[in-house]
Amino acid sequence: MQAISQWRALAINHVMAGPDVLAIATPLVASGVHAFDALHVASAVVGQADLFITTDDRLFKRVRHLLDVKVFFPADALAFLENWYEH
């Protein structure tokens, strides 16, 4: 819980699971994404995140082509943000 509190303090935008989030999360769940993960991803989309970073291979494979947000593994996100290779 402490780690979540630390991340929350850094957040620019706090997204609640309202109708807009549920509208994105529901089809993700229907495609096989676990409900909590779907809410997390949908919150990133609604919050207009530039990136969604995950360590979950299964989630990465299911959502990387379905979203209006770039999905990365942590090391790839760092490389992208540091312009280590062309985007």
C-alpha positions in Angstrom: 0.0 0.0 0.0 2.9 2.4 0.7 4.2 2.0 -2.9 0.7 2.9 -4.2 0.7 6.0 -2.0 4.1 7.0 -3.4 3.0 6.6 -7.0 -0.3 8.5 -6.3 1.8 11.4 -4.9 3.6 11.6 -8.3 0.4 11.3 -10.4 -0.6 14.3 -12.4 -4.1 13.0 -13.0 -6.3 10.8 -10.8 -8.9 8.8 -12.8 -12.0 7.3 -11.1 -13.7 4.2 -12.5 -16.7 6.0 -14.0 -18.8 5.3 -17.1 -16.0 6.5 -19.5 -13.6 4.0 -17.9 -16.1 1.2 -17.9 -16.9 1.8 -21.5 -13.3 1.0 -22.4 -12.8 -1.7 -19.8 -15.8 -3.8 -20.7 -14.7 -4.8 -24.2 -11.2 -5.5 -22.8 -12.7 -8.0 -20.3 -14.8 -9.5 -23.1 -11.5 -10.1 -25.0 -10.0 -12.0 -22.1 -8.3 -9.3 -20.1 -8.7 -9.7 -16.3 -11.2 -7.1 -14.8 -8.7 -5.3 -12.6 -6.2 -5.0 -15.5 -8.9 -3.8 -17.8 -9.8 -1.0 -15.4 -6.1 -0.1 -15.0 -5.6 0.1 -18.8 -8.9 1.9 -19.3 -7.9 4.5 -16.7 -4.7 5.1 -18.5 -6.6 5.7 -21.7 -9.2 8.0 -20.1 -6.4 9.8 -18.2 -4.7 10.4 -21.6 -1.5 8.7 -20.5 1.3 8.9 -23.0 2.5 5.3 -22.1 1.1 2.3 -20.3 3.9 0.2 -18.7 3.4 -3.4 -17.7 5.5 -6.4 -16.7 2.6 -8.7 -17.6 3.3 -10.5 -20.9 -0.2 -11.7 -21.3 -1.7 -8.2 -20.7 0.9 -6.7 -23.1 0.0 -9.1 -25.9 -3.7 -8.5 -25.4 -3.8 -4.7 -25.3 -0.8 -3.4 -27.3 -2.9 -3.2 -30.6 -6.2 -2.3 -29.0 -5.4 1.0 -27.3 -4.9 4.7 -28.1 -1.9 4.6 -25.7 1.5 3.1 -26.3 2.1 -0.1 -24.3 5.6 -1.0 -23.2 7.6 -3.2 -20.9 9.7 -1.2 -18.4 13.0 -1.4 -20.2 11.4 -0.5 -23.5 9.6 2.4 -22.0 12.8 3.8 -20.6 14.5 3.4 -24.0 11.6 5.1 -25.7 11.5 8.0 -23.2 15.3 8.4 -23.4 15.1 8.4 -27.2 17.5 5.4 -27.4 15.9 4.4 -30.7 13.5 6.1 -33.1 9.8 6.0 -32.3 
